[in-house]
């Protein structure tokens, strides 16, 4: 009788373990996806093709020979779902990326190059110094900033939803916020510690 009592307990523990595994946020995959997205928007397409060679081959080799003990219990797919690649290839995300890339090249790049605009710490952009803009350009630049911030909020939400975890939105946003700064060109401004810094 004691033997049979242990079986449901073990099953319950396994199910609990699977649920715990499934809430894991794949930070490394999110960073790679953010890098690809951001560098395409700010026209750093040449960098998108560069792969991190520091151990990439070893990781692939390790993946090939890793033994997954969950497979013995028939729940290997649950573990695979716990660490998904962050997809940014949905039609909605690609449409937002296209708009942002076009806007960046037609309007926003000049604002960053002049020092008028900066990346905020929450993954948005802001008019940092309107005095760096010609008077005739201020209205269109403000409109472009507002449109871009709308698209930025939408893309963070869409990436989380597209990957089946709407609760990851704030984490996706944080990853993207860091990536905008990492990908910024020399001379561009960004928020750090409550103030503005120049890269």
FENMO-V956149 format. One record per pair of residues at least 12 apart in sequence whose ideal C-beta (glycine too) atoms are under 8 Angstrom apart, sorted by the first residue. I is the first residue (numbers start at 0). GAP is how many residues later the second one is. Records with the same first field share a line. If there is no record, write none. Layout:
BEGIN
I = GAP + GAP
END
This chain:
BEGIN
13 = 59 + 61
17 = 57 + 60 + 61
20 = 57 + 58 + 61
21 = 56 + 59 + 60
23 = 58 + 59
24 = 140 + 143 + 146
25 = 57 + 58 + 59 + 60
26 = 144 + 148
28 = 54 + 55 + 56 + 57
29 = 56 + 138 + 141 + 142 + 145
30 = 144 + 147 + 148
31 = 54
32 = 52 + 53 + 54 + 55 + 126
33 = 138 + 141 + 142 + 144 + 145
34 = 13 + 144 + 147 + 148
35 = 12 + 52
36 = 51 + 56 + 60 + 118 + 139 + 142
37 = 138 + 141 + 142 + 145
38 = 144
39 = 57 + 61
40 = 56 + 59 + 60 + 63
41 = 62 + 67 + 141 + 142 + 143
42 = 58 + 61 + 62 + 66
43 = 139
46 = 136
83 = 79 + 80
85 = 73 + 77 + 86
86 = 72 + 75 + 76
87 = 71 + 74
89 = 68 + 72
91 = 66 + 70
92 = 62 + 65 + 66 + 69
95 = 55 + 58 + 59 + 62
96 = 58
98 = 48 + 52
99 = 48 + 51 + 52 + 55
102 = 41 + 44 + 45 + 48
103 = 44
106 = 33 + 34 + 37
107 = 17 + 33 + 36 + 37 + 40
110 = 16 + 21 + 22 + 30 + 33 + 34
111 = 72 + 73 + 76 + 77
112 = 74 + 75
113 = 18 + 19
114 = 13 + 14 + 17 + 72 + 74 + 83
115 = 12 + 13 + 14 + 15 + 16 + 17 + 25
116 = 24 + 28 + 72
117 = 70 + 71 + 72 + 73 + 78
118 = 58 + 61 + 62 + 65 + 69 + 70 + 71 + 72
119 = 57 + 70 + 71
120 = 56 + 69 + 70 + 71
121 = 51 + 55
122 = 29 + 33 + 50 + 51 + 53 + 54 + 57
123 = 25 + 28 + 29
124 = 20 + 23 + 24 + 27
125 = 19 + 65
126 = 14 + 15 + 18
127 = 61 + 68
151 = 24
154 = 21
155 = 13 + 16 + 17 + 20
156 = 12
158 = 13
159 = 12
180 = 18
183 = 15
184 = 14
185 = 13
186 = 12
END
